[in-house]
């Protein structure tokens, strides 16, 4: 049982990091320059990182939940 919990934790960590990186890459296509006030570059970068984390975590949770639910489907029958 402990091995399963450890494997699940490792998969969750890798999934969160992967999808955060993908969302960071995808957000580079958005032109934030028009919405950011001048001389607030640091705040814009922090916002950019936080948006990447929020989007990446949400997508990762979605895929992890779908995976968990699909493993529970055999109990239906």
C-alpha distance (Angstrom), angle and dihedral (degrees) to the residues before:
residue distance angle dihedral
X1 . . .
X2 3.81 . .
X3 3.81 90.3 .
X4 3.81 90.6 54.8
X5 3.81 91.7 50.0
X6 3.81 90.7 49.3
X7 3.79 92.1 48.8
X8 3.78 91.2 48.7
X9 3.81 90.8 50.6
X10 3.81 91.8 50.0
X11 3.81 92.1 48.6
X12 3.81 90.3 48.9
X13 3.81 93.1 50.7
X14 3.80 93.0 47.6
X15 3.81 91.3 45.9
X16 3.80 93.2 50.8
X17 3.81 93.1 47.9
X18 3.81 92.5 45.7
X19 3.80 95.6 49.6
X20 3.81 92.2 43.0
X21 3.80 88.3 55.1
X22 3.79 91.6 47.4
X23 3.80 91.7 49.8
X24 3.82 90.3 47.6
X25 3.81 88.4 53.2
X26 3.81 92.4 46.0
X27 3.81 93.6 48.9
X28 3.79 89.5 59.0
X29 3.81 86.8 75.8
X30 3.81 91.8 62.7
X31 3.79 116.4 89.2
X32 3.80 102.5 -131.8
X33 3.81 92.4 164.6
X34 3.79 91.8 88.9
X35 3.81 93.3 55.5
X36 3.81 99.7 42.4
X37 3.79 120.1 87.6
X38 3.78 117.5 -124.8
X39 3.81 118.0 -91.1
X40 3.81 92.4 21.6
X41 3.78 98.4 101.6
X42 3.81 96.1 131.0
X43 3.80 92.6 51.5
X44 3.81 89.7 48.3
X45 3.80 91.2 52.0
X46 3.80 91.7 49.3
X47 3.80 90.2 49.2
X48 3.80 89.2 49.0
X49 3.81 91.2 53.1
X50 3.81 93.1 46.0
X51 3.81 91.9 49.6
X52 3.79 89.2 50.9
X53 3.79 91.4 51.3
X54 3.82 93.6 47.3
X55 3.80 94.3 47.7
X56 3.81 93.6 41.9
X57 3.79 93.4 48.7
X58 3.80 92.3 47.9
X59 3.79 93.2 50.5
X60 3.80 91.5 44.2
X61 3.81 91.7 51.0
X62 3.79 89.4 49.9
X63 3.80 92.7 54.4
X64 3.80 93.6 42.3
X65 3.80 91.4 51.3
X66 3.81 92.4 47.6
X67 3.81 88.1 50.6
X68 3.81 92.5 49.6
X69 3.80 92.4 46.9
X70 3.79 91.9 49.3
X71 3.82 89.4 54.0
X72 3.81 88.8 53.0
X73 3.82 94.8 52.6
X74 3.83 95.0 88.5
X75 3.83 88.3 64.7
X76 3.79 87.9 64.2
X77 3.81 92.0 70.6
